[in-house]
Amino acid sequence: MPSKPKGFTVALVEDDEAIRASWKQIVNRFPGFSCIGDFGSGEAALEGIPELRPDYILMDINLPGISGIECTRELKTQLPTVEILMLTMFGDRDNIFDALRAGAGGYLLKRATPAELQAALVQATKGGAPMSPQIARQVVTFFQTPATSATSAEVEKLSDREAEILRLLSEGCQYKEIGDQLDIRMDTVRTYIRRIYQKLHVHSRTEAVVKYLDTKT
């Protein structure tokens, strides 16, 4: 039986083989860290990572098949103590909050330098929630901006199906999950969401969910 690697163990989930190989080399150069597995898809990660039981996972969002956010949500149900850091090109607000809601413990942009990635992993070992400065600024700005109160009239404009989809959005469901639950096509889900945005006078999933939750308080 192979001995357990010394220090903290890391698994990588990234579909680009060259990027994945680069991450692996970088992580293995960090004192106290070792990469014990790398996966090119969310499906492969869900099959292999629970057996490896790494301390940390670096997770891309834009994966073939299931997304990194969906993969994160499932892995956290199987390995509640694993720390998952999203490492991605995407810095838009919806992806940030969807990833954090799914259980991610940090959010870094792929343009982070090796030194920044090392600092993030070290911060995570100390109980921190590492984020690239641009991401942290978006989170701070969001919580410093007073929420726009949704009126009952706005919510009442939603049809029963639109209200149901908005509820699922507020629970962190992705478009595919909503389509599967309601037995409707992805294009139909998108059409409903566009209508929801129009009726609530918002431009993003996060804004729509905030308005919805504001009616529940």
C-alpha positions in Angstrom: 0.0 0.0 0.0 1.5 3.4 -1.0 2.4 5.7 1.8 0.4 8.9 2.2 2.3 11.9 0.7 3.8 14.3 3.2 2.2 17.7 3.7 -1.0 18.9 2.1 -2.4 17.1 -1.0 -4.0 18.8 -4.0 -6.1 17.5 -6.9 -6.6 19.5 -10.1 -9.7 19.6 -12.3 -9.1 21.4 -15.7 -10.0 20.3 -19.2 -7.0 21.9 -21.0 -4.2 19.3 -20.8 -1.4 21.9 -21.1 -2.8 24.1 -18.4 -3.4 21.1 -16.2 0.2 19.9 -16.6 1.5 23.4 -15.8 -0.6 23.6 -12.7 0.7 20.2 -11.6 4.3 21.2 -12.0 3.7 24.5 -10.2 1.9 22.9 -7.2 4.6 20.2 -6.8 7.2 23.0 -6.5 5.4 24.5 -3.5 7.0 23.4 -0.2 4.5 21.3 1.8 2.2 20.6 -1.1 1.9 17.7 -3.6 -0.5 17.1 -6.5 -1.9 13.6 -6.1 -4.4 13.6 -9.0 -5.5 15.6 -12.1 -8.7 15.3 -14.0 -9.9 16.6 -17.4 -13.6 16.7 -16.6 -16.1 17.0 -13.8 -17.3 13.4 -14.4 -13.7 12.1 -14.1 -13.2 14.1 -10.9 -16.4 12.8 -9.3 -15.2 9.3 -10.0 -11.6 9.7 -8.9 -11.4 12.4 -6.2 -13.5 10.7 -3.5 -11.0 7.8 -3.5 -8.0 10.1 -3.3 -9.5 12.3 -0.6 -7.2 15.3 -1.2 -7.0 18.2 1.2 -7.5 20.8 -1.5 -8.9 20.9 -5.0 -8.2 23.5 -7.7 -11.4 23.6 -9.9 -12.0 25.1 -13.3 -15.6 26.3 -14.0 -15.9 25.9 -17.7 -15.6 22.1 -18.0 -17.0 19.8 -20.7 -20.1 18.1 -19.5 -21.0 19.1 -15.9 -19.6 22.5 -14.9 -17.1 23.0 -12.2 -19.8 24.6 -10.0 -21.9 21.4 -10.3 -18.9 19.3 -9.7 -18.0 21.3 -6.6 -21.6 21.0 -5.2 -21.5 17.2 -5.6 -17.9 16.8 -4.2 -18.9 18.8 -1.1 -21.7 16.4 -0.4 -19.3 13.4 -0.6 -16.3 15.2 1.0 -17.6 17.9 3.3 -14.2 18.9 4.7 -12.4 19.2 1.4 -11.5 22.8 0.4 -12.2 23.7 -3.2 -10.7 26.8 -4.8 -12.1 27.9 -8.1 -9.4 28.8 -10.6 -11.0 30.2 -13.7 -11.1 32.9 -16.4 -14.5 33.9 -15.3 -14.9 36.8 -12.9 -18.5 37.8 -13.4 -20.7 38.2 -10.3 -23.1 35.3 -11.1 -20.2 32.7 -11.3 -18.6 34.1 -8.1 -21.8 33.7 -6.0 -22.8 30.4 -7.7 -19.4 28.9 -6.9 -19.4 30.1 -3.3 -23.0 28.8 -2.8 -21.9 25.4 -4.2 -19.3 25.2 -1.4 -16.1 26.7 -2.9 -13.8 28.2 -0.3 -12.0 30.6 -2.6 -12.0 32.1 -6.0 -8.9 32.9 -8.1 -8.5 34.1 -11.6 -6.3 31.9 -13.9 -4.0 34.9 -14.5 -2.9 34.5 -10.9 0.9 34.1 -10.7 2.5 31.0 -9.1 3.3 33.1 -6.1 -0.3 34.2 -5.7 -1.5 30.6 -6.1 1.0 29.5 -3.4 -0.1 32.3 -1.1 -3.8 31.3 -1.7 -3.1 27.7 -0.8 -1.2 28.7 2.3 -4.0 31.0 3.3 -6.5 28.2 2.9 -4.4 26.0 5.2 -4.9 28.7 7.9 -8.6 28.8 7.5 -8.8 31.7 5.1 -11.0 32.1 2.0 -8.5 33.3 -0.6 -9.8 35.5 -3.5 -8.1 37.4 -6.3 -8.3 41.1 -5.5 -10.7 41.7 -8.4 -13.0 39.1 -7.0 -12.9 40.3 -3.4 -13.7 43.8 -4.7 -16.9 42.5 -6.4 -18.0 40.7 -3.2 -17.4 43.7 -1.1 -19.2 46.0 -3.5 -22.2 43.7 -3.6 -22.6 43.7 0.1 -22.0 47.4 0.4 -24.7 48.2 -2.1 -28.2 48.6 -0.5 -30.5 45.9 -1.9 -33.3 47.1 -4.0 -36.5 46.2 -2.3 -38.8 44.1 -4.5 -42.4 45.1 -4.4 -45.2 42.6 -4.1 -46.4 43.9 -7.4 -43.2 42.9 -9.2 -43.3 39.4 -7.8 -46.9 39.0 -8.6 -46.1 39.7 -12.3 -44.4 36.4 -12.5 -46.3 33.4 -13.7 -46.4 30.3 -11.6 -43.7 28.7 -13.8 -41.5 31.8 -13.7 -41.9 31.9 -9.9 -40.9 28.2 -9.7 -37.8 28.8 -11.8 -36.8 31.8 -9.7 -37.1 29.7 -6.6 -34.9 27.1 -8.1 -32.4 29.8 -9.1 -32.4 31.0 -5.5 -31.5 27.5 -4.4 -28.4 27.5 -6.6 -29.7 25.3 -9.3 -28.0 25.5 -12.7 -30.0 25.8 -16.0 -29.6 22.1 -16.8 -30.8 21.1 -13.3 -33.9 23.3 -13.7 -34.6 21.9 -17.1 -34.3 18.3 -15.7 -36.5 19.0 -12.7 -39.2 20.7 -14.7 -38.9 18.5 -17.8 -38.3 21.4 -20.1 -35.6 22.2 -22.6 -32.6 24.4 -21.8 -33.7 27.0 -24.4 -37.1 27.1 -22.7 -35.4 27.7 -19.3 -33.4 30.6 -20.8 -36.6 32.1 -22.3 -38.3 32.0 -18.9 -35.3 33.6 -17.2 -35.2 36.4 -19.7 -38.9 37.1 -18.9 -38.1 37.0 -15.2 -35.3 39.6 -15.6 -37.6 41.9 -17.6 -40.4 41.7 -15.0 -38.1 42.3 -12.1 -36.1 44.9 -13.9 -32.8 43.2 -13.3 -29.9 42.1 -15.5 -28.4 39.1 -13.8 -29.2 36.0 -11.8 -27.7 37.4 -8.6 -29.9 40.5 -8.8 -33.0 38.4 -9.5 -32.3 36.1 -6.5 -31.6 39.1 -4.2 -35.0 40.6 -5.1 -36.7 37.2 -4.6 -35.1 36.7 -1.2 -35.9 40.2 -0.2 -39.6 39.3 -0.4 -39.0 36.4 2.0 -37.6 38.5 4.8 
